[in-house]
C-alpha cells in the first residue's frame, strides 16, 4: 500500500473527529442559550396557573423603579428578555411581558405610555404603535423610539384605543397614557403569539425615522430605562421585579 493510501483513512478520521467536536460544541451552545428561556417559560406557566399566588413575580403597569426614566408599560411576568434566544442565531430585540389575565385574557391587561413622546401608527399596523422620544433621557443628544406590538387578537382585531387609529402621525402622548391592551396577534391567525406585550427601544436612523426593529443591533437594552435588569446575558433565569 502506498503511503498516500495509508494516510487517507487517518485524514478522514481526523475530519470526522473535528465534525463531531463541532456538533458537540453547537449542541452545548444551543442548550446554554435556550435553557434560560425554557426555564422562564416554565415559570410563566406557573404564574398563569395562579397569578394571585405569584403577584410578587410581576411588574406593575405605571410603576417607576427607583430613578428610572420610564414607567413600566404593562402588568405581568417578564418572560422573554432583551437578547433571549428562541433559536440558533436569533436574539430577542426587546422584552415580552405576559399579563396576569392569562393566555385567554385578551384585551384585559392595560398597556400605557412609558415616557413622553410622539406616537405614530402606520396605516397597515393592526397591533403596533411607535413613539418618538426626541431626547433620550439617558443620552439627550440622541433620539430614540419606543415600540409596542401584539395589541390585537389573533384575527387582527385591534386592542389599541380608537384615539390612535391607523394613520396617526406624531400625536403627543404623555407618560401613563392608556394605549390599549395586550393581545396575541402574529399576522397568522393559525399561529398566535400568546397573550403579551412586546416592548422595545429602537434606535433612530439618523434621518428622523426608526431603524428595523427586527434586528437586535437596531435596539437598545431597556434595562437602564426601566430600572430593572432585562438583559438575558446577565439575568439568566432570575425573576424580574421592581425593587423600589
Helices and strands as residue ranges (DSSP letters): H 3-49, G 51-57, E 77-78, E 95-98, E 110-112, E 117-120, E 129-133, E 144-149, G 162-164, E 171-173, E 178-181, E 197-203, G 216-218, E 219-220, H 223-226, H 232-235
